[in-house]
Amino acid sequence: MKMFVEPDDIYLHVLPVDFRKSINGLLAIVESELELNAFTGALFLFSNKKRDKLKVLYWDKTGFALWYKRLEKHTFKWPKEHELSHIHLSEQQLEWLLSGFDVIGHQPLRYTTSGL
């Protein structure tokens, strides 16, 4: 996948978030829970409890942008919840995650056409 920005850093928020939150609510999580500066150009990844939706928050030098992806089948291969509030990812790991792999590169998702 071609990246829509060239991020300085990529942070994955481990715990699920309420997906009614938009930019301001996710910014509050970045600043209070992750204790990170959201204005750095980093990407911040969030998932819902079912792990079938993903939001990416980032500062694009003119304002905050929010990217949203919903999987029609399957779930994102999210790391297990543990004592860390977030995990630092590489661009390769982000590509794996968005392509249906687990962040350490396991099984891809496979789709077939349905009689189109």
N, C-alpha and C positions, 0 to 999 in steps of 0.2 A: 504494500500500500504506500502510495506517495503521501508524505506528511504534508499537512496543511500549514504548518509552521515549523521552524527549526528551533526546538526547545533547548533552553540552557540545561534544564533538569526536568525529570519526570518523577512525580510522586504518586503512589497508589495509596489511597486511604483504605485501610484494611477492613474496618467495620462497615456494615451496610448503613446507608443514610436514607432518610425519608425523601422520596423522590418528588414530593411537592415543593421541595426547596429549589430555588432558582439561584441566580448569580449571588444575590446578597446573603442568602442562607448558607451557600457553600463557601463564600468568602469568610463568613464567621467561623466555619469549621477550620479552614486553613489557618486563620489567625489565632483562634483560641485553642483548638485541640492539637493541631499540628505544630503550632508556634512557628510558622514560616511566613516569609514575606511574599504576598501574592503578586507583587508588582515586578517580579524579576524576569518574567518571560517563561517561567516554568509551567509545565502542564500538571494539573491536579486531577486525578482520576477517582471517580466515585461510582459505587454500584448500589443497586437496590438489594433488598433481602433475598429475593429469588435469584439474583445474579443473571437476569436476562436483559438488564438495562444498564447502560453505562453513560455517565456524563463526564465530559472533560472541560475543565475551566482553565482559562488562560488569559493573560494580559497581552494584548497585541500592539502596545505602544500608543493606542488611541482610546482604548477602553477594554472592558472585560468581554470576552466571548465565551459562549457555552455551546459545546458540541454534544449531541445526544445520539446514541445508537441503541436500537432495540433488536434483539435476536428473535427471529420467528420461531426457531426451534433451538433446543439445547440451552446451555448457560455459558457465561464466561468462565474460564478456568481461573478462578480467583484463589489467591493463597489462603491457607487456613488462618483463622483468627488466632492471634497470639498476643504477647505483651506489647508489641510495637504498635503504635497508632498508624504508622505508614511505612512504606517500603520504597526505596529509591530504585527506579527501573532504568535500564538502558533503552536506547531507541529500538534496538533489536527485540528486546523483551516486549516493548509496546506493540511493535508490529506483530509479534507472535500472539499477544493477547487479542488484538483486534482481528486477527485472522483465525481465531478459534483455538489456538494452541494454549497450553498452559505456559506460564511465564518462564518455565525452564524447558519449554519446547517439546511437549508430549503430543498426544493425538490430535490431528486436525479434525474440524467438523466436515462432514460430507453431505452435500445436498444433491437431489436429483430433480429433474423437471417433472411436473405432474401433468403429462399429456398435453402440453401446449403445442 
